[in-house]
Every structure is written in C-alpha cells, then in structure tokens.
Amino acid sequence: MTEYFDGFLKDLGFYLTIVKFILYFSVGAILLVFINKILRAFTFIFSKLSKEKLVDRLIFIFKLIIFMLVSTATGWLVIYLIF
C-alpha cells in the first residue's frame, strides 16, 4: 500500500515541477512583453518610423528563441524573489 502512495507522490512531484516551469515562463513572458511594449512606445516617439522589414523577418526566429529562454529565466527569478 505504501508503494502506491510513494509512486503517486513521485508522479505528483513531477507534475508540479512541470506546472512550476510553465508558471515561470508565463510570468517572465508577460513581464518581457510589457517591457517590450513600453520600449516600443518610446522608440516610436523618439526615432524614425522607417525600419527594414527584411532584417526584422530574418532575425524573428532568433528573437523568439532568446525570448523563450529569457522569459523562463525571468519568471523563475521573479517567483524565486517573491517566495
């Protein structure tokens, strides 16, 4: 009987770890999107409006990968500092 509960607790711990990483990513992603919107507003106000769209399209995938890594790390840091 205790073997069942031990297995159940290990499975539960695994699922909670997955939920924790999803929470870290979500908090970091929301924070980075909010910071990005503020920076874009300042950039729009204080800079020229023309940008090369081709360069933006080529580095979009690179930015997406960096965003996922940084948002997970940022979310982990925010949750770690709060709790």
C-alpha positions in Angstrom: 0.0 0.0 0.0 2.8 2.4 0.8 4.4 1.6 -2.6 1.3 3.0 -4.3 1.5 6.2 -2.3 5.2 6.6 -2.9 4.6 6.2 -6.7 1.7 8.6 -6.5 3.8 11.3 -4.7 6.6 10.9 -7.2 4.2 11.4 -10.1 2.6 14.4 -8.3 6.0 16.0 -7.7 6.9 15.6 -11.4 3.6 17.3 -12.5 4.2 20.1 -10.0 7.6 20.6 -11.5 6.1 21.0 -14.9 3.5 23.4 -13.6 6.2 25.4 -11.9 8.2 25.8 -15.2 5.0 26.8 -17.0 4.4 29.4 -14.3 8.0 30.7 -14.6 7.6 31.0 -18.4 4.2 32.8 -18.1 5.4 35.3 -15.5 8.6 36.0 -17.4 6.8 36.2 -20.8 4.2 38.7 -19.5 6.9 40.8 -17.9 9.0 40.9 -21.0 6.1 41.7 -23.3 5.1 44.6 -21.0 8.7 45.9 -21.1 8.8 45.5 -24.8 5.6 47.5 -25.3 7.0 50.3 -23.2 10.3 50.3 -25.1 8.4 50.3 -28.5 6.3 53.2 -27.4 9.5 55.2 -26.5 11.2 54.1 -29.7 8.1 55.1 -31.8 8.1 58.6 -30.2 11.8 59.3 -30.3 13.0 57.7 -33.5 12.4 57.5 -37.2 9.4 55.4 -38.3 11.1 53.5 -41.1 12.8 50.2 -40.5 14.0 47.5 -42.7 11.3 44.8 -42.6 13.6 42.2 -44.2 16.1 42.3 -41.4 13.3 42.0 -38.9 11.9 38.9 -40.6 15.3 37.2 -40.7 16.0 37.7 -37.0 12.5 36.9 -35.8 13.3 33.3 -35.1 16.4 34.2 -33.2 14.5 36.7 -31.1 11.8 34.1 -30.4 14.3 31.6 -29.1 16.0 34.2 -27.0 12.6 35.4 -25.7 11.6 31.9 -24.5 14.9 31.4 -22.7 14.9 34.9 -21.1 11.3 34.8 -20.1 11.7 31.4 -18.4 14.7 32.7 -16.5 13.0 36.0 -15.6 9.9 34.2 -14.4 12.0 31.9 -12.3 13.8 34.8 -10.8 10.6 36.8 -10.0 8.9 33.7 -8.4 12.1 32.9 -6.5 12.4 36.5 -5.2 8.7 36.7 -4.2 8.5 33.3 -2.5 
